[in-house]
Amino acid sequence: MKLDHAAIRDYHREMHGKFRRTETGSTVEYLGKQFVVHKNVFWPGDDSWALVNSYVIHPGEDVLDVGTGAGHIAVFSAYKGAGRVVALDINPHAVENAKDNAERHGYRDTIEVMESDMFSALHEDRKFDVITMNPPFLEHVLDDIVSNSTWDEDLHVHKEFFERSRDYLKPSGRSYIAHANFGPIKEMKQMARAADYTIREIGRYKKPNTAVIFYAFELQPR
């Protein structure tokens, strides 16, 4: 079975429409836990299963989640034992959604959510043990802030992550990033190596009855 990139773009457009029509307060199940979803926010889904099932948080570590969406990865970092989680998103609807899920899961005092274009809201001296990101996988022109959840115009998200993420990592820190086989994985790996990261696959999930594969990668500074 071959990837149909046009069909994937069309599917994303359908998803964007659903996100825009979502009734705030709806819930979805994600890896055995319930998450609330707000209008105009990317839902927790199988695109990040490989990441959440594979990444490691040691007790008490400080974690940064970039592009948090509904906040599900930030919440799972707290469940995995993070001492403090900072969750960032450029979408103000996502910021409120992530705050809602943090409170619903009992992590209001553990998870701090901020509106931010990538790292822009962070103080330059802030450092983390772990950075996580489930980026938009497909390079495509954006329609609005909702399409930013699956499309990455001119690879802005990827470029900004690899240009700046190491500035916010502790010397012994590591990053985890999700990706998909219909996305710019080759370019992502090139950016990682240019930023002096080592990169290794730590998990994958194949979507049933499709050619789509979602991956999880660990990035370690050299």
Buried (B, 14 or more C-beta within 10 A) or exposed (E): EEBBEEEBBEEBBEBBEEBEEBEBEEEBEBBEBEBBBBBBBBBBBBBBBBBBBBBEBEEEBBBBBBBBBBBBBBBBBBBBEBBBBBBBBBBEBBBBBBBBBBBBBEBEEBBBBBBBEBBEBBEEEEBBBBBBBBBBBBBBEBEEBBBBBBBBBEBBBBBBBBBBBBEBBEEEBBBBBBBBBBBBBEEBBEBBBEBEBEBEEBBBBEEEEEEBBBBBBBBBBE
